[in-house]
Amino acid sequence: MPTVGARPGLLTRDLALVLGARGTRAFGLGCLSVLLGVHLQRLGLSGAQVGAVLTAALAGSTLASLVASGLADRLGRRRLLFVFGALMAGAAVAFAFVHSFPLLVLLAFAGTFGASGQEPFLTIEHAIIPQTCPPSQRNNAFAAFSLVGAAATALGALASALPGPLERGGLETAWAFRTMFIGFGALVLVMLALHARLSSGVEAPLVEQLPRSPGPRPRGLLARLTALFALDSFAGGLVVQSFLSYWLFSRFGVAVEQLALVFFVGGSLAALSFPVSAWLANRIGQVPTMVFTHLPANVFLILVPLMPTAPLAVIFLLARLALSSMDIPARQAYIVSVVPAGQRTAAAGVTGVVRSLAAVPGPSLAGALMQAGALSLPFFLAGGLKIAYDLTLFALFRGEKPLAEGEAPPRLGPAH
């Protein structure tokens, strides 16, 4: 149920804290996602080794998400948020001083940072959000959550240019990069402080109040959704932001400061798209919003490696980034709308775990393809698979609607 005292249209204290934690974490991860591949290459790692480190981060994220989905409601949502944050902060600081490939893989796994670092936290935060607002505001709450994350990620990408000024100021290159990882660890501590201020109202409802089973309708629907999400996530794992940064750096020699600007603009465009996503979801429905915004983004993704120059590649990449995240708030709101309240952590966790698990092979496969000389193949594979996901999702789910609750579910328009 919404936090006590919540009224439609008003930002509750718990929702504000969740948004603040999301923004703090996203800023740090946005910075790290640009620097990570470049940092690993500067350490002398091969393309396959870079892919292995990114894969380890995805695998660690998957395991943490699995733990969150199974144990958060029993052990306490706030408690697990603290555990995941402490691991992330410690691993980030240690990462700054490690050069050994096996240790880098281990730290990436334990810290779950990189492109996948949001997932363990999102599993819990997605279950919390419906308890901080009435159902009629759910689309808007998830859009705000995504907007804050995207805006902070964009600013973090811009901040990834800081090693350049630090080097020009006299700091050694190694220490310029170390400073960024240490700074990320400090940001995670800020996130921990925000999570610590959440009220007991964000914890799971009492077990006695929970339904024992989501019932055949949501269970079957979730199974089909999860299978499709796995396909989409596997494709996304081929082109994570750290890989895109590494690809531009390797293919065109784009400097770190220029990469920072590219991903800042891309993140800003993504952030601006979320209010539009909420507006569309309230009018045409969540599933049509997911498909009609995602499909053209994947066409742009396929066109990126076909461009002969860096500016043209960046233009199509930015076009893709402007549209590719518009499905996120609609998808998040849809998942928590098709199961009873007591099943939301499990539903968010299961779909998140499957998405993370499906993405695990992606970076290693992309790195191996690049090392073999097939620089463009990850883009073609990812774009083609994502288009197949979009068309199948629309065919199977355009007529599905949320479960009825004690209160009205998020407003959906007729399927088109």
N, C-alpha and C positions, 0 to 999 in steps of 0.2 A: 504494500500500500504506500502512497506517497508519504513523504516525511511530514510529521505533525505540523500543522499550520500552513501547509502548502496550498496555494490558490492558483487557479489557472492563469498562465501568463506571467507569473512571478518567479524569479530565480531563488531557489531555496539555498540555505547555507550548505547542505551536503552536496547539492549539485554544483555549487560554486567551487567547493573544495575539490570535487572530482575533476571539474574543468581545469582548475589551477594545476593539479597534479599531472593531468594529461598534457597541458601546455608545456610545463617544465620538462617533462620526460621527452616530449616530441622535439623540443628545441635541441636538447642534447643529442638525441638520436639522428636528427636531421643533419647536424654538424658531422657526426661520426660516420654517417652513411656515405658522405662525400669523401671523407679523408681515409676511410678504412682501406679501400683497395689500393690507393696511392701509397699509403703508409706501408702496407705489406709488400708492395713492389719495391719500394725504397729499401726495405730490409733484405731484398734479394730473392724473394719467393717467386717461383714460376707461376704461370697462369693456372696450372692445375692445383698448385698449393694454395693460391689465393682462393680458388673455388672451394677447396677443402675447408679452409677456415670459415668461409661464409656458410658452407653447409653445416659445419659444427654449430654455428650460432642458431641456424634453423632447427637443428636437432635438439639443442638445449631448450629452445623456445617451445618445441613440441612437447617435450617431457614436462616442462614447467606448466604448460597449459593443461596437460592431462592431470597433473597433481591438483591444479586449481579447480578443474571441473569436478573432480571426485571428492576433494577434501575441504574446499573453501567453506561450504555451508556447515560442515561439521566442526572444523577446527577454528573457524572464524575468518571472515573475509578480510578484515583489517590486519589480522595476524599474518596471513599469507602474503598480503601486499608488502608488509614489512620484510618478511624473509626474502622475497624475490628482489626487493630494492636493495637490501644489504648485500646480496650476492652480486648484483649488477655493479654496485659502487666499488666493491672490493676488487672484482675482476677487471674493471676499467682502469683503476690505478695500477694494478699489477701489469696490465697489458702495455702500459707505457714504457716499462723497463725490460720487457722480455724480447729476446731475439730468436729463441729456439722454436722451430716449426711445431714440434709436438706440444710444447707448452702453450703456444699461441692457439692451437686447436682446442686444448683443454680449457683455456680461459674463455675463449669465444663460446664454448659449450656451457660453461658454468655461468657466465655473465649474461648470456642470451641477448647481447647487444648486436647492432647491425640492423639490417632491414627488418628482421623478425622480432626485434626486441620489445615491441609493443604487446605482442600476443598474450603472454601470461597475465599482464595487468588488464588487458582489454576483456579477457574472459570474466574477470571479477567485476570490473567497472560496468560492463554491459548488463550484468545482473543487478547492479546497484541502481542504475539510472531509472528504471521504471518505478522504483520505490521513492524517487525524489520528485516525481511529477505526476499529474493525472494522465490517464490514457489519451485524452484529447490533445495533450501537449507532447506526446511521445515522439512523433516525427520531428518536431521542432527541437526537442531536447537532444536527440541523436544528431541532428544537423548541427546544432551548436557544438556538440562534442567533437564532431568531425571538423568543423570550421576552426575551432581552437587548435586542434591537432595539426591541421594542414598549415595554418598561419604560422604556428610555432616551428613546424618543420622547415618552412620556407626561410624563416629568420635564422634557424640553425644552419641551413645550407649556406646562407650568406656569411655567417660567422666562421664557416670553414675556411674562408680566405685569410684568417688571422695568422697562420704560419708565415705568410709572406711578409707582412709588416714586422712580425717578431724577428724574422731573420734579418731584415734590413736594419732593425734596431740593434743588431749585434748578437742575437741569440743564435746558437748553433742550430742547424736544421733538425737534428735529433731532439734537442730540447724544445724546439718550437712545436713539434708534434707531440712530445710528451706532455707539454703544458695543456694541450687540447684534451688529452685523455684524462688528466688529473682534474681539469675543469668539469668534464662530464661527470666524474665521480662526485664532485661537489654538488652539481645540479641534482643528482639522484638523491643526495641527502636532503635537499630542499623538498623534493617530492615525498620523501618519507615523512617529513614533518607535516606536510599537508594531509597525507593519509592518516596520520596519527590523530588529527583533529576531527575526523569523521565521527558522527554520533552512532550510538548503538542501533539507530533506525535503519542503517544500511546493511545490517546483518540479515541472514535468511530468516523467513518466518519460522515459528515454532514447528517442530516436526509433526506434532499432532494436528496442525492446521493444513499440512500439505497433502495433496492427493497422492495415493500410492503409485499411480501410473498415469502418464499423460494421455492414455487412451489410444485406440487404434488409429484414429484420424491424424492427430499430430505426430504420432510415432512414424507412420508410413510416409507422411509428408516430409518430415525431417530426414528420413532415410534417403528419399529422392533428392532433396535439397543438398544434403551433405555429399552425395555422390557427384553432383554437378559442381559444388564448391571445390571438391578435390581436383577436378579437371581444370577449373579456372586457376586454382592455386599452383598446381604443377606448372602450368604455363607461365604464371607470374614469377615463379622461382627461377625461370630462365633469364629474366630481365629485371632483377632487383636493382634498386637505385645504385648500390655499390658497384654492381656489374656495369650499369650504364655509364657511371663515372669512369670506371676502369676502361671501358670500350672507347669512349671519347678521348681519353688520355693516350691510349695505345694506338688508335686508328688515326687520329688527327693531331696528336700532340697538344691537345687543349690543356692550358695551364690550370693549376689548382684554383687560382683566383677567378679565372673565367668559368670553371666548373661551378664554383660557389655561386656566381651570378646566374648561371643557367638554371640551377636547381632552386635558387631563391625565386626567380620569376615563375618557374614551373609550379612550385609550392604555393605561390601567391595566387596563381590562376586556379589551382585546385581549391584553395580556401574560398575564393569568390564563387566557386561553383556550388558550394554546399547550401546556401540559402535558396538557390534556384532548384536544387534537388528536393528540398523540403516542400517548396511551392508546387513542384510537379507531382510529388508523391501524394499531396493532399488533394490533387485535382484529377490525375489520371490513374493513380494507384501506384503501389510500391514496385510491383513486378515490371510493369511497363517502363517506369522510371529507370529501373536497373538496366533494362535491355536497350532502350532507345538512346541512352547516354554512353553505354559501354561499347556498343557495336562500332560506331565511327572511330572511337579511340583506338580500337584494334586495327582498323584499316591504316590509320596514321602510323602505328607501331611497325607494320610491315614495310611502310615506305621509308622509314628512317635509314636503314642501311643501304638503300638504293641511291641515296643522295651522294653526289661526287665531292662535295665540300662540307666543311664543318658548319658554316652558317646555315646551309640548307638542311643538314641533318638536325641541327638544333631547332629550326623552325618547326619541323614535323614532330620532333620530340616534345616541344612545348605544346603543340596542338593536341598531342596525345595526353600529356599531363593535365591539360585544362579540362578534359572530359573523363579521364579514366577512373577518377575517384568519386564521381557523382553517384555511383551506385551504392557507395558504402553506407551512408546513413539510412537509405531505404532498405538495404539488406539487413542492417543491424536491427532496425525497428521491426522488420517483418519477422525475423527469427524469434524475438521475444514476444511477438503477438500471436504466434500460432501454438504456443504451449501455455499451460496454467502457470500462475505466478511462482509456485513452488518448484517448477521445473526449469526456471530460466537460467540459473547458473549452469546446470547440466547441459541445457540446449546450447547456450553460448559456448560452453567449454568443449562439447563434443564437436560442434562445427568448427570451432577455432583449432582444436587439436588436429582434426582431419585436414584442414587447410594448411596448417603448419607442416604436418607429416608429408602431405603431397608435394609441398614446395621443397622438401629437403634435398632431393636429387638435383634440382634445377641448377644451382650455382656451380656444382662440380661438373655437371654435363656441359654447361655453357663454357666453363673454363677449359675443359678438355677439347671442345669444338674449336675454341679460339686458338688453343695451342697447336691444333692440327691444321690451322689455316682457314677454317670455315667461320670467318668472323661474322658473317651475316646470318648464318643458319639459326642461331638462337632467336633472332627477331622473327624470322619466318615461322618457326615452330610455335613460338608463343602466340603470335597474332592469329595463326590459323586455328589453334586449339581454343583460343578465347572466343573467336567468332562462332565456333561450333557450340561452345557453352552458351553463348547469348541466344542463339536460335533455339536450342533445346529448352532452355529455361522458359522462354516465351511460349513455346508450344505446350509445355507441360503445366505451367503455373499461372498463366494469365487470368484464369477464372477462380483461383484460390483466394479465400478471404480469411482474415484473422478469426481466432476463436472469440466467442462472446465471453466477457468477464462480468464481474459485479457491476462494472461501469462500462460505458461504450468503448469499443476498441478504436484505434486510430482510424480516421476517416479514409475510406477508399472510394475512388471513383469506379465507374464501370470498366470492366476489362475491354480493351480494344485489340 
